[in-house]
Amino acid sequence: MSGGLKSLVLASGNPGKHAELQSLLRPLGIHVLTQVELGVAEADEPHDSFLENALAKARHACIATGLPALADDSGLCVDALGGAPGVHSAYFAGRDGDRGERDARNNDKLLAEMRTKRDRRAHYECVLVLMRGADDPRPLVARAEWHGEIAPAARGDGGFGYDPLFEVGGLGCTAAELAPEEKNRISHRGQALRKMVELIARS
């Protein structure tokens, strides 16, 4: 089912993403290493699209490790903010501090910018890229979106990033209030990964 793929490197240092992806790939017998475990620095993300950034991250990890690499570029797109923070989601409120500190500042900034907005619609977008080598001429690409609204205040202590503010469409709870298994089933990353698994199986 995994198309002969037994291990790969995740082109990210985000422990939340690693936990989500490993839990989804473990049943397929695919072991996920992180580039942090292998001593690889994070790649630059200078591009204006999720796809370009994901390709750059996957290629960087392939070159550094010699292993197949799975890269995810994802972010929160808010309608009332013209799609922001989008590809800049991780550093919406600056680059200082560790990931937890940046998450807190990002959420504070988002709440401040949404204070006077009536349109609360938003979606998470995810683009996953699998490159079997740095010169892979046909990388596998899977995309997915997860729609909801921006909550008026943070709720829940699960997930990461903007999850405490992302109210899931039709459920009345935030992504941070979901059990990990439920989030993995319905999230943008979970949807994209299931599409990727199908692509791997057919490749």
Z-matrix of the N, CA and C atoms (Angstrom, degrees):
N
C 1 1.465
C 2 1.512 1 112.00
N 3 1.353 2 117.77 1 -26.30
C 4 1.457 3 120.51 2 -178.65
C 5 1.520 4 112.19 3 -92.52
N 6 1.327 5 117.66 4 12.13
C 7 1.450 6 121.14 5 176.10
C 8 1.520 7 113.21 6 61.53
N 9 1.335 8 117.90 7 28.98
C 10 1.446 9 121.53 8 179.92
C 11 1.515 10 114.11 9 82.72
N 12 1.303 11 117.49 10 -1.32
C 13 1.458 12 122.16 11 -179.38
C 14 1.529 13 109.12 12 -83.29
N 15 1.335 14 116.42 13 118.22
C 16 1.469 15 120.50 14 -176.01
C 17 1.524 16 112.42 15 -107.52
N 18 1.311 17 117.33 16 -28.56
C 19 1.457 18 120.02 17 178.83
C 20 1.519 19 108.99 18 -149.99
N 21 1.317 20 115.07 19 154.44
C 22 1.452 21 120.83 20 177.16
C 23 1.522 22 108.17 21 -154.64
N 24 1.323 23 114.54 22 163.96
C 25 1.462 24 119.45 23 177.27
C 26 1.518 25 108.39 24 -105.34
N 27 1.311 26 115.09 25 132.32
C 28 1.461 27 121.02 26 175.78
C 29 1.517 28 108.20 27 -84.87
N 30 1.310 29 116.39 28 120.50
C 31 1.461 30 121.75 29 -177.08
C 32 1.524 31 110.22 30 -81.70
N 33 1.329 32 114.82 31 64.07
C 34 1.460 33 121.16 32 179.78
C 35 1.516 34 108.88 33 -162.78
N 36 1.318 35 115.64 34 152.09
C 37 1.455 36 119.77 35 172.84
C 38 1.510 37 111.97 36 -106.31
N 39 1.330 38 116.69 37 10.15
C 40 1.462 39 121.71 38 -176.51
C 41 1.526 40 109.73 39 -79.96
N 42 1.343 41 118.63 40 113.27
C 43 1.463 42 120.16 41 -177.66
C 44 1.524 43 113.14 42 -65.42
N 45 1.335 44 117.31 43 -28.76
C 46 1.461 45 119.79 44 177.26
C 47 1.516 46 111.69 45 -65.71
N 48 1.329 47 116.47 46 -44.06
C 49 1.464 48 120.22 47 178.42
C 50 1.529 49 110.50 48 -64.99
N 51 1.332 50 116.64 49 -40.99
C 52 1.460 51 119.67 50 179.93
C 53 1.522 52 111.06 51 -60.77
N 54 1.323 53 116.41 52 -44.66
C 55 1.467 54 119.96 53 -179.55
C 56 1.529 55 110.84 54 -62.61
N 57 1.323 56 117.25 55 -43.95
C 58 1.466 57 120.63 56 -179.94
C 59 1.522 58 110.84 57 -63.43
N 60 1.342 59 116.90 58 -48.50
C 61 1.458 60 120.18 59 -176.38
C 62 1.518 61 111.94 60 -67.95
N 63 1.338 62 117.76 61 -39.86
C 64 1.454 63 119.86 62 179.56
C 65 1.516 64 111.37 63 -64.15
N 66 1.322 65 117.06 64 -40.05
C 67 1.459 66 119.72 65 -179.17
C 68 1.529 67 111.20 66 -65.91
N 69 1.321 68 116.69 67 -31.30
C 70 1.460 69 120.71 68 179.88
C 71 1.533 70 112.12 69 -81.16
N 72 1.322 71 117.78 70 -30.41
C 73 1.462 72 120.90 71 -177.34
C 74 1.522 73 113.55 72 -92.83
N 75 1.339 74 117.28 73 -21.42
C 76 1.466 75 119.98 74 -177.67
C 77 1.530 76 112.51 75 -55.54
N 78 1.341 77 119.91 76 -43.79
C 79 1.470 78 119.44 77 -179.61
C 80 1.532 79 113.34 78 -61.32
N 81 1.332 80 117.29 79 -17.93
C 82 1.458 81 120.71 80 179.69
C 83 1.531 82 112.22 81 -92.59
N 84 1.339 83 116.00 82 1.00
C 85 1.447 84 119.71 83 -179.84
C 86 1.516 85 113.54 84 77.70
N 87 1.324 86 117.17 85 18.82
C 88 1.461 87 121.39 86 178.89
C 89 1.528 88 108.89 87 -100.88
N 90 1.311 89 115.79 88 122.64
C 91 1.455 90 121.59 89 179.35
C 92 1.526 91 109.31 90 -92.14
N 93 1.318 92 116.27 91 130.93
C 94 1.457 93 121.42 92 -178.10
C 95 1.518 94 109.97 93 -107.58
N 96 1.315 95 116.08 94 117.10
C 97 1.459 96 122.61 95 171.26
C 98 1.525 97 107.65 96 -95.79
N 99 1.315 98 116.72 97 153.65
C 100 1.454 99 118.24 98 173.99
C 101 1.521 100 109.18 99 -103.35
N 102 1.325 101 115.34 100 153.21
C 103 1.458 102 117.81 101 178.73
C 104 1.529 103 111.15 102 -65.24
N 105 1.337 104 117.28 103 -23.15
C 106 1.463 105 120.01 104 176.29
C 107 1.532 106 109.84 105 -65.70
N 108 1.339 107 116.93 106 -44.00
C 109 1.466 108 120.77 107 177.59
C 110 1.519 109 111.45 108 -57.12
N 111 1.333 110 116.27 109 -32.30
C 112 1.462 111 121.69 110 -175.80
C 113 1.522 112 112.45 111 -95.50
N 114 1.329 113 116.13 112 6.20
C 115 1.454 114 120.02 113 175.75
C 116 1.519 115 114.98 114 75.23
N 117 1.321 116 116.47 115 25.04
C 118 1.467 117 120.72 116 -178.76
C 119 1.528 118 109.57 117 -99.27
N 120 1.315 119 116.36 118 128.18
C 121 1.462 120 120.63 119 178.27
C 122 1.522 121 110.10 120 -71.20
N 123 1.327 122 116.14 121 154.22
C 124 1.453 123 119.98 122 177.97
C 125 1.523 124 110.20 123 -67.49
N 126 1.318 125 115.51 124 144.12
C 127 1.459 126 121.10 125 179.20
C 128 1.527 127 110.27 126 -77.12
N 129 1.326 128 115.23 127 157.53
C 130 1.457 129 119.95 128 171.22
C 131 1.520 130 108.97 129 -67.37
N 132 1.332 131 115.45 130 152.03
C 133 1.462 132 121.21 131 177.52
C 134 1.529 133 108.12 132 -127.51
N 135 1.341 134 116.50 133 70.73
C 136 1.463 135 119.59 134 -171.99
C 137 1.524 136 114.82 135 -86.96
N 138 1.307 137 117.29 136 -2.59
C 139 1.463 138 120.03 137 -168.72
C 140 1.529 139 112.76 138 -88.69
N 141 1.311 140 115.13 139 167.12
C 142 1.457 141 121.74 140 -176.52
C 143 1.518 142 113.39 141 -100.60
N 144 1.329 143 117.06 142 8.84
C 145 1.460 144 119.45 143 177.55
C 146 1.516 145 109.66 144 -136.35
N 147 1.330 146 115.50 145 151.49
C 148 1.465 147 120.53 146 177.93
C 149 1.530 148 110.19 147 -61.14
N 150 1.335 149 117.45 148 -39.91
C 151 1.462 150 120.87 149 -177.75
C 152 1.526 151 111.41 150 -63.04
N 153 1.317 152 117.66 151 -48.17
C 154 1.469 153 120.24 152 -178.69
C 155 1.524 154 111.44 153 -62.33
N 156 1.327 155 116.72 154 -40.61
C 157 1.462 156 119.78 155 179.14
C 158 1.527 157 111.23 156 -66.93
N 159 1.335 158 117.59 157 -40.67
C 160 1.460 159 120.58 158 179.54
C 161 1.528 160 110.87 159 -64.49
N 162 1.320 161 117.03 160 -42.13
C 163 1.465 162 120.63 161 177.57
C 164 1.525 163 111.10 162 -61.22
N 165 1.333 164 116.65 163 -43.91
C 166 1.464 165 120.95 164 -179.52
C 167 1.526 166 110.86 165 -62.66
N 168 1.334 167 117.12 166 -41.63
C 169 1.462 168 120.85 167 -178.93
C 170 1.526 169 111.61 168 -68.25
N 171 1.350 170 116.60 169 -41.17
C 172 1.464 171 119.71 170 179.92
C 173 1.521 172 110.70 171 -66.09
N 174 1.315 173 117.40 172 -43.53
C 175 1.470 174 120.35 173 179.97
C 176 1.529 175 110.77 174 -62.73
N 177 1.318 176 116.50 175 -42.12
C 178 1.465 177 121.78 176 179.12
C 179 1.530 178 110.45 177 -58.79
N 180 1.329 179 117.13 178 -45.62
C 181 1.468 180 120.86 179 -178.68
C 182 1.522 181 111.57 180 -68.33
N 183 1.333 182 117.44 181 -38.01
C 184 1.470 183 120.88 182 177.52
C 185 1.525 184 110.97 183 -61.77
N 186 1.332 185 116.11 184 -46.66
C 187 1.459 186 120.79 185 -179.04
C 188 1.524 187 110.45 186 -61.73
N 189 1.321 188 116.91 187 -41.79
C 190 1.464 189 121.16 188 -174.95
C 191 1.524 190 113.16 189 -74.34
N 192 1.346 191 117.97 190 -30.21
C 193 1.464 192 120.22 191 -172.56
C 194 1.526 193 114.83 192 -114.14
N 195 1.327 194 117.21 193 -21.66
C 196 1.454 195 119.99 194 -174.56
C 197 1.513 196 113.65 195 75.41
N 198 1.338 197 116.75 196 7.79
C 199 1.461 198 122.30 197 -179.16
C 200 1.525 199 110.80 198 -105.31
N 201 1.335 200 117.68 199 158.87
C 202 1.462 201 119.17 200 168.33
C 203 1.527 202 108.85 201 -57.55
N 204 1.309 203 116.49 202 145.00
C 205 1.467 204 119.83 203 -176.38
C 206 1.515 205 111.16 204 -130.12
N 207 1.321 206 114.02 205 136.49
C 208 1.460 207 121.91 206 175.29
C 209 1.519 208 108.11 207 -111.22
N 210 1.313 209 115.55 208 122.33
C 211 1.457 210 120.32 209 179.34
C 212 1.508 211 109.64 210 -121.59
N 213 1.314 212 114.43 211 140.46
C 214 1.450 213 120.55 212 178.34
C 215 1.519 214 107.06 213 -122.55
N 216 1.308 215 116.50 214 129.84
C 217 1.455 216 118.33 215 167.61
C 218 1.511 217 106.00 216 -119.86
N 219 1.303 218 114.96 217 128.96
C 220 1.456 219 119.15 218 -173.95
C 221 1.510 220 109.36 219 -149.62
N 222 1.305 221 115.14 220 164.14
C 223 1.444 222 118.86 221 179.30
C 224 1.509 223 111.51 222 -173.77
N 225 1.308 224 114.56 223 175.13
C 226 1.455 225 122.72 224 -179.77
C 227 1.520 226 108.82 225 -101.58
N 228 1.317 227 116.02 226 128.14
C 229 1.467 228 122.07 227 179.98
C 230 1.525 229 108.41 228 -116.40
N 231 1.322 230 116.23 229 118.39
C 232 1.467 231 122.16 230 -175.40
C 233 1.521 232 109.17 231 -107.49
N 234 1.324 233 116.16 232 123.67
C 235 1.461 234 120.93 233 -175.09
C 236 1.522 235 112.49 234 -56.91
N 237 1.325 236 117.42 235 -47.17
C 238 1.464 237 121.52 236 -174.93
C 239 1.525 238 112.63 237 -69.17
N 240 1.340 239 116.61 238 -13.76
C 241 1.463 240 121.14 239 178.86
C 242 1.521 241 111.26 240 -106.32
N 243 1.341 242 116.41 241 20.20
C 244 1.453 243 120.39 242 178.41
C 245 1.515 244 113.96 243 66.08
N 246 1.335 245 116.88 244 27.86
C 247 1.462 246 121.35 245 -179.96
C 248 1.514 247 114.10 246 93.67
N 249 1.329 248 118.03 247 -7.15
C 250 1.472 249 121.44 248 176.19
C 251 1.539 250 109.47 249 -70.44
N 252 1.323 251 117.24 250 156.12
C 253 1.456 252 128.71 251 -0.95
C 254 1.529 253 115.16 252 -75.35
N 255 1.342 254 118.69 253 -17.10
C 256 1.457 255 121.89 254 172.89
C 257 1.509 256 113.48 255 54.18
N 258 1.350 257 116.48 256 -129.38
C 259 1.469 258 120.02 257 -176.69
C 260 1.529 259 111.94 258 -66.40
N 261 1.315 260 116.92 259 -12.86
C 262 1.467 261 120.76 260 179.10
C 263 1.536 262 112.12 261 -98.00
N 264 1.322 263 117.18 262 16.17
C 265 1.466 264 121.30 263 -174.38
C 266 1.524 265 113.41 264 -54.93
N 267 1.328 266 117.50 265 -42.73
C 268 1.469 267 120.19 266 -174.58
C 269 1.517 268 112.38 267 -66.91
N 270 1.343 269 116.68 268 -27.53
C 271 1.467 270 120.33 269 -175.13
C 272 1.526 271 111.58 270 -124.46
N 273 1.320 272 116.28 271 31.99
C 274 1.463 273 123.01 272 -177.60
C 275 1.521 274 111.52 273 -54.46
N 276 1.330 275 116.82 274 -39.13
C 277 1.471 276 121.46 275 -177.77
C 278 1.531 277 111.63 276 -111.93
N 279 1.335 278 117.21 277 25.42
C 280 1.456 279 120.46 278 176.41
C 281 1.512 280 113.56 279 108.60
N 282 1.324 281 115.34 280 170.77
C 283 1.462 282 122.06 281 -173.51
C 284 1.524 283 113.94 282 -104.78
N 285 1.319 284 117.97 283 -2.76
C 286 1.467 285 120.37 284 -176.80
C 287 1.533 286 111.11 285 -72.12
N 288 1.338 287 115.53 286 149.59
C 289 1.461 288 120.59 287 173.84
C 290 1.513 289 113.13 288 86.60
N 291 1.346 290 115.11 289 174.98
C 292 1.459 291 119.60 290 177.99
C 293 1.523 292 109.61 291 -82.66
N 294 1.325 293 114.96 292 -179.32
C 295 1.465 294 119.08 293 -173.86
C 296 1.526 295 112.21 294 -61.35
N 297 1.331 296 116.93 295 -40.50
C 298 1.461 297 119.88 296 179.72
C 299 1.520 298 112.20 297 -63.61
N 300 1.320 299 116.25 298 -40.75
C 301 1.465 300 120.18 299 178.58
C 302 1.521 301 111.13 300 -66.59
N 303 1.333 302 115.87 301 -41.15
C 304 1.467 303 119.23 302 178.25
C 305 1.521 304 111.09 303 -64.53
N 306 1.340 305 116.65 304 -41.51
C 307 1.469 306 120.12 305 177.65
C 308 1.526 307 110.77 306 -57.34
N 309 1.331 308 116.00 307 -45.41
C 310 1.466 309 120.16 308 -178.64
C 311 1.527 310 111.09 309 -62.53
N 312 1.326 311 116.82 310 -44.41
C 313 1.461 312 120.10 311 179.19
C 314 1.528 313 111.55 312 -66.20
N 315 1.331 314 115.78 313 -40.19
C 316 1.469 315 119.34 314 178.65
C 317 1.519 316 111.12 315 -60.48
N 318 1.324 317 116.47 316 -43.96
C 319 1.466 318 120.34 317 179.97
C 320 1.527 319 111.26 318 -65.72
N 321 1.327 320 116.53 319 -40.22
C 322 1.465 321 119.83 320 177.42
C 323 1.528 322 111.03 321 -61.92
N 324 1.324 323 116.51 322 -43.42
C 325 1.469 324 120.34 323 179.96
C 326 1.520 325 110.95 324 -65.04
N 327 1.343 326 116.74 325 -41.78
C 328 1.463 327 119.81 326 179.48
C 329 1.527 328 110.77 327 -62.43
N 330 1.323 329 117.05 328 -44.84
C 331 1.460 330 119.96 329 178.75
C 332 1.525 331 111.06 330 -60.35
N 333 1.326 332 116.79 331 -40.88
C 334 1.461 333 120.71 332 -179.52
C 335 1.528 334 110.81 333 -64.35
N 336 1.326 335 116.61 334 -42.22
C 337 1.461 336 119.98 335 -177.79
C 338 1.526 337 111.99 336 -72.94
N 339 1.335 338 116.81 337 -23.02
C 340 1.473 339 120.17 338 -179.01
C 341 1.524 340 112.47 339 -93.08
N 342 1.321 341 117.39 340 -2.54
C 343 1.465 342 120.52 341 -172.42
C 344 1.530 343 112.77 342 -55.67
N 345 1.326 344 117.24 343 -38.51
C 346 1.474 345 120.31 344 -176.77
C 347 1.524 346 112.83 345 -103.27
N 348 1.332 347 118.11 346 7.85
C 349 1.471 348 121.16 347 -176.65
C 350 1.519 349 111.07 348 -91.50
N 351 1.303 350 115.35 349 132.31
C 352 1.473 351 119.80 350 176.67
C 353 1.524 352 111.11 351 -87.19
N 354 1.328 353 116.32 352 -33.88
C 355 1.467 354 120.92 353 178.84
C 356 1.525 355 107.98 354 -80.98
N 357 1.327 356 117.25 355 110.82
C 358 1.468 357 121.69 356 -176.44
C 359 1.534 358 112.65 357 -102.24
N 360 1.327 359 117.77 358 6.23
C 361 1.465 360 120.38 359 -174.63
C 362 1.532 361 111.62 360 -64.87
N 363 1.328 362 114.55 361 142.28
C 364 1.457 363 120.69 362 179.97
C 365 1.527 364 108.67 363 -157.23
N 366 1.310 365 115.08 364 162.52
C 367 1.465 366 118.88 365 171.44
C 368 1.516 367 109.93 366 -147.84
N 369 1.310 368 113.98 367 148.16
C 370 1.453 369 120.95 368 168.72
C 371 1.530 370 107.22 369 -85.67
N 372 1.320 371 116.35 370 140.83
C 373 1.460 372 121.20 371 174.67
C 374 1.520 373 108.69 372 -123.64
N 375 1.321 374 116.48 373 141.07
C 376 1.457 375 121.81 374 179.21
C 377 1.526 376 109.24 375 -134.46
N 378 1.317 377 116.19 376 133.70
C 379 1.462 378 122.58 377 169.75
C 380 1.516 379 107.39 378 -122.52
N 381 1.316 380 116.42 379 121.59
C 382 1.462 381 123.14 380 177.34
C 383 1.521 382 109.37 381 -106.24
N 384 1.311 383 116.17 382 135.81
C 385 1.463 384 122.10 383 177.56
C 386 1.521 385 108.62 384 -127.71
N 387 1.315 386 116.71 385 129.94
C 388 1.467 387 121.74 386 172.89
C 389 1.519 388 108.35 387 -114.28
N 390 1.335 389 115.70 388 121.09
C 391 1.463 390 121.71 389 174.63
C 392 1.514 391 108.29 390 -113.90
N 393 1.326 392 116.71 391 125.91
C 394 1.463 393 120.53 392 -178.98
C 395 1.526 394 111.78 393 -80.91
N 396 1.322 395 116.41 394 -12.55
C 397 1.457 396 123.33 395 176.00
C 398 1.513 397 108.49 396 -167.35
N 399 1.324 398 116.35 397 164.76
C 400 1.457 399 120.07 398 -175.07
C 401 1.520 400 112.99 399 -62.65
N 402 1.354 401 116.59 400 -25.54
C 403 1.462 402 120.85 401 -179.82
C 404 1.520 403 112.19 402 -105.73
N 405 1.331 404 116.38 403 19.89
C 406 1.463 405 121.02 404 179.59
C 407 1.538 406 109.80 405 -53.70
N 408 1.335 407 118.16 406 115.42
C 409 1.466 408 119.57 407 -177.04
C 410 1.533 409 113.59 408 -76.63
N 411 1.331 410 116.25 409 -16.88
C 412 1.465 411 119.73 410 -177.82
C 413 1.526 412 110.13 411 -135.80
N 414 1.316 413 117.21 412 72.04
C 415 1.466 414 119.47 413 177.62
C 416 1.532 415 110.36 414 -59.38
N 417 1.324 416 115.60 415 147.87
C 418 1.458 417 119.99 416 174.96
C 419 1.525 418 108.53 417 -83.72
N 420 1.324 419 116.41 418 135.26
C 421 1.463 420 121.79 419 -176.39
C 422 1.525 421 109.53 420 -130.88
N 423 1.332 422 115.67 421 130.53
C 424 1.463 423 121.28 422 176.45
C 425 1.521 424 108.88 423 -132.70
N 426 1.319 425 116.84 424 139.50
C 427 1.463 426 122.18 425 -178.43
C 428 1.525 427 109.73 426 -128.47
N 429 1.329 428 115.57 427 152.57
C 430 1.463 429 120.28 428 173.94
C 431 1.516 430 109.77 429 -160.40
N 432 1.339 431 115.18 430 156.64
C 433 1.459 432 122.09 431 176.19
C 434 1.525 433 109.42 432 -127.22
N 435 1.339 434 115.30 433 153.17
C 436 1.470 435 122.50 434 179.50
C 437 1.526 436 106.42 435 -132.97
N 438 1.319 437 116.36 436 115.78
C 439 1.461 438 120.17 437 -170.07
C 440 1.531 439 112.60 438 -100.23
N 441 1.326 440 114.33 439 146.82
C 442 1.456 441 121.09 440 178.60
C 443 1.515 442 110.66 441 -172.60
N 444 1.330 443 115.77 442 -149.67
C 445 1.460 444 121.62 443 179.93
C 446 1.534 445 109.32 444 -140.13
N 447 1.331 446 115.27 445 162.80
C 448 1.457 447 120.33 446 175.50
C 449 1.531 448 108.60 447 -87.00
N 450 1.318 449 116.06 448 121.28
C 451 1.462 450 121.55 449 -179.87
C 452 1.533 451 109.95 450 -71.13
N 453 1.341 452 117.97 451 155.14
C 454 1.467 453 120.20 452 179.69
C 455 1.522 454 113.63 453 -72.63
N 456 1.323 455 117.05 454 -16.66
C 457 1.470 456 121.11 455 178.30
C 458 1.525 457 108.37 456 -153.65
N 459 1.325 458 116.25 457 154.73
C 460 1.460 459 121.20 458 -179.33
C 461 1.526 460 110.89 459 -66.53
N 462 1.346 461 115.99 460 139.95
C 463 1.463 462 121.70 461 176.23
C 464 1.526 463 109.03 462 -141.40
N 465 1.315 464 116.29 463 136.54
C 466 1.460 465 121.35 464 175.68
C 467 1.511 466 112.27 465 95.18
N 468 1.332 467 115.55 466 156.14
C 469 1.455 468 119.92 467 -178.51
C 470 1.524 469 112.14 468 -125.82
N 471 1.321 470 117.48 469 16.28
C 472 1.462 471 121.31 470 175.95
C 473 1.518 472 110.81 471 -96.70
N 474 1.331 473 115.53 472 -179.06
C 475 1.450 474 120.51 473 176.63
C 476 1.514 475 112.67 474 65.45
N 477 1.324 476 115.71 475 -153.92
C 478 1.456 477 121.25 476 -179.76
C 479 1.524 478 107.54 477 -162.34
N 480 1.325 479 116.08 478 176.98
C 481 1.461 480 119.59 479 178.33
C 482 1.522 481 111.94 480 63.75
N 483 1.318 482 115.27 481 -129.66
C 484 1.463 483 121.48 482 -176.60
C 485 1.531 484 113.21 483 -89.69
N 486 1.335 485 117.05 484 8.31
C 487 1.469 486 120.41 485 -174.93
C 488 1.535 487 114.02 486 -53.32
N 489 1.358 488 120.28 487 -37.69
C 490 1.471 489 118.94 488 179.82
C 491 1.530 490 113.84 489 -66.27
N 492 1.325 491 117.08 490 -16.44
C 493 1.468 492 120.59 491 -179.45
C 494 1.523 493 113.14 492 -106.68
N 495 1.337 494 117.60 493 -6.63
C 496 1.458 495 120.84 494 -176.29
C 497 1.522 496 109.66 495 -94.34
N 498 1.324 497 115.65 496 103.18
C 499 1.466 498 121.26 497 179.27
C 500 1.524 499 108.79 498 -84.29
N 501 1.304 500 115.54 499 118.54
C 502 1.451 501 121.88 500 -172.31
C 503 1.528 502 110.82 501 -71.81
N 504 1.309 503 116.03 502 130.25
C 505 1.458 504 120.85 503 -179.23
C 506 1.515 505 112.29 504 -56.52
N 507 1.334 506 116.30 505 126.94
C 508 1.454 507 122.12 506 175.24
C 509 1.512 508 115.95 507 82.50
N 510 1.327 509 118.64 508 -7.85
C 511 1.467 510 120.38 509 -176.89
C 512 1.518 511 113.67 510 -108.40
N 513 1.330 512 118.27 511 -21.11
C 514 1.458 513 120.34 512 178.88
C 515 1.508 514 114.74 513 70.60
N 516 1.325 515 117.28 514 17.57
C 517 1.459 516 121.09 515 176.67
C 518 1.519 517 108.23 516 -133.74
N 519 1.315 518 115.98 517 163.39
C 520 1.459 519 118.80 518 176.80
C 521 1.526 520 109.80 519 -87.68
N 522 1.332 521 115.60 520 164.94
C 523 1.461 522 120.12 521 177.52
C 524 1.525 523 110.88 522 -60.96
N 525 1.330 524 116.98 523 -30.53
C 526 1.462 525 121.15 524 179.92
C 527 1.520 526 112.77 525 -74.33
N 528 1.340 527 118.01 526 -11.52
C 529 1.470 528 121.74 527 177.58
C 530 1.524 529 112.07 528 -95.88
N 531 1.317 530 117.61 529 -4.32
C 532 1.458 531 120.98 530 -179.81
C 533 1.528 532 110.79 531 -82.28
N 534 1.333 533 116.37 532 147.15
C 535 1.459 534 120.03 533 169.42
C 536 1.526 535 107.99 534 -64.87
N 537 1.346 536 117.95 535 146.44
C 538 1.460 537 119.57 536 -178.19
C 539 1.528 538 113.77 537 -52.98
N 540 1.328 539 117.05 538 -38.89
C 541 1.460 540 120.22 539 -178.24
C 542 1.531 541 110.77 540 -65.47
N 543 1.330 542 116.33 541 -39.25
C 544 1.459 543 120.15 542 179.67
C 545 1.524 544 110.24 543 -69.48
N 546 1.330 545 116.24 544 -42.74
C 547 1.464 546 119.04 545 178.31
C 548 1.524 547 110.14 546 -59.89
N 549 1.332 548 117.17 547 -46.00
C 550 1.461 549 120.13 548 179.97
C 551 1.519 550 112.29 549 -60.07
N 552 1.323 551 116.34 550 -30.26
C 553 1.463 552 120.37 551 -177.63
C 554 1.520 553 111.62 552 -73.04
N 555 1.349 554 117.39 553 -37.83
C 556 1.465 555 119.51 554 -170.14
C 557 1.526 556 114.44 555 -113.45
N 558 1.320 557 118.58 556 -8.42
C 559 1.465 558 120.61 557 -174.22
C 560 1.523 559 111.87 558 -71.23
N 561 1.326 560 115.05 559 165.69
C 562 1.454 561 121.77 560 175.37
C 563 1.528 562 110.96 561 -57.53
N 564 1.342 563 116.67 562 -41.25
C 565 1.458 564 120.27 563 -178.92
C 566 1.513 565 111.05 564 -70.64
N 567 1.326 566 116.88 565 -40.60
C 568 1.461 567 120.45 566 177.64
C 569 1.516 568 111.82 567 -63.04
N 570 1.343 569 116.72 568 -43.51
C 571 1.463 570 120.55 569 177.61
C 572 1.528 571 111.24 570 -62.03
N 573 1.339 572 115.62 571 -46.24
C 574 1.469 573 119.80 572 -178.54
C 575 1.526 574 110.80 573 -64.54
N 576 1.325 575 116.89 574 -38.86
C 577 1.458 576 119.28 575 -178.19
C 578 1.528 577 110.98 576 -67.74
N 579 1.324 578 117.82 577 -38.53
C 580 1.466 579 119.14 578 176.84
C 581 1.524 580 110.96 579 -62.50
N 582 1.332 581 116.13 580 -38.07
C 583 1.470 582 118.98 581 174.70
C 584 1.529 583 110.60 582 -64.31
N 585 1.348 584 115.95 583 -40.12
C 586 1.461 585 119.26 584 179.08
C 587 1.515 586 111.81 585 -64.15
N 588 1.335 587 116.90 586 -40.05
C 589 1.460 588 120.25 587 179.06
C 590 1.527 589 110.42 588 -59.76
N 591 1.337 590 116.43 589 -40.90
C 592 1.466 591 120.37 590 177.20
C 593 1.521 592 111.22 591 -62.94
N 594 1.331 593 116.51 592 -40.27
C 595 1.465 594 120.09 593 178.33
C 596 1.528 595 111.21 594 -65.68
N 597 1.346 596 116.64 595 -40.64
C 598 1.470 597 120.45 596 178.52
C 599 1.522 598 110.08 597 -62.43
N 600 1.313 599 116.75 598 -43.30
C 601 1.455 600 120.58 599 -177.60
C 602 1.528 601 112.35 600 -64.00
N 603 1.344 602 115.57 601 -30.24
C 604 1.465 603 119.67 602 -178.19
C 605 1.539 604 112.34 603 -89.51
N 606 1.326 605 116.24 604 -11.96
C 607 1.467 606 119.06 605 -173.44
C 608 1.528 607 112.28 606 -83.45
